[in-house]
Amino acid sequence: FKFVSLKESGLDGKTLEKMDAEALRALPAVREKQREAQEGLARYRKRLKRKFGDALRLRSFGVVALGFERLVTLSVRTGK
């Protein structure tokens, strides 16, 4: 889970409400936080795979909150 303040995004809540998911994902602050989330998920998946092998079919979720107005999600399925 990552958080981007409205100040960091450079936008206000009303503007964020009107934006679609693709436009939100394209915001530089959101892209940076998504990258951080992906890196964290990759480390965590690696540890779980080392511990449990291929027995788990994991689905990982990264979530970026834009203020308290919007959420941007990233879903990654791993395994067979």
C-alpha positions in Angstrom: 0.0 0.0 0.0 1.3 3.4 -1.0 0.0 6.9 -0.4 0.2 10.0 -2.6 -1.0 13.2 -1.1 -3.1 15.7 -3.1 -0.2 18.1 -2.8 2.2 15.5 -4.3 -0.2 14.8 -7.1 -0.6 18.5 -7.8 -4.4 18.0 -8.2 -7.5 18.6 -6.1 -10.1 16.1 -5.1 -12.7 17.2 -7.6 -10.2 16.8 -10.5 -9.3 13.3 -9.3 -12.9 12.3 -9.1 -13.4 13.1 -12.8 -10.3 11.2 -14.0 -10.5 7.6 -15.3 -8.2 4.8 -14.1 -5.8 5.2 -17.0 -5.3 8.9 -16.4 -4.7 8.2 -12.7 -2.1 5.5 -13.5 -0.3 8.0 -15.9 0.3 10.6 -13.1 4.0 10.7 -12.3 3.5 10.5 -8.6 1.3 7.4 -9.0 3.7 5.8 -11.4 6.6 6.2 -8.9 4.5 4.7 -6.1 3.4 1.8 -8.3 7.0 1.1 -9.1 7.8 1.0 -5.4 4.9 -1.3 -4.7 6.0 -3.6 -7.5 9.5 -3.8 -6.1 8.1 -4.6 -2.7 5.8 -7.3 -4.1 8.6 -8.9 -6.0 10.7 -9.2 -2.8 7.8 -10.6 -0.9 6.9 -13.1 -3.6 10.5 -14.3 -3.8 10.6 -15.0 0.0 7.3 -16.8 -0.2 8.5 -18.9 -3.1 11.7 -19.8 -1.3 9.7 -20.9 1.7 6.8 -22.7 0.0 8.1 -23.5 -3.5 5.5 -23.8 -6.2 2.7 -25.0 -3.9 1.2 -21.5 -3.8 -0.6 -19.8 -6.7 -0.3 -16.2 -5.5 -2.1 -13.1 -6.6 -0.4 -9.9 -5.4 -2.0 -6.5 -5.2 -0.4 -3.1 -5.1 -2.6 -0.3 -4.0 -1.9 3.4 -4.4 -4.2 5.9 -2.6 -4.5 9.4 -4.0 -5.4 11.4 -1.0 -8.6 9.9 0.4 -10.4 10.4 -2.9 -9.2 7.6 -5.2 -7.4 4.2 -5.3 -5.3 2.9 -8.1 -4.7 -0.9 -8.0 -2.2 -3.2 -9.6 -2.8 -7.0 -9.7 -0.1 -9.5 -10.5 -0.8 -13.3 -10.7 2.1 -15.6 -10.2 2.6 -19.3 -10.3 1.1 -21.8 -12.8 
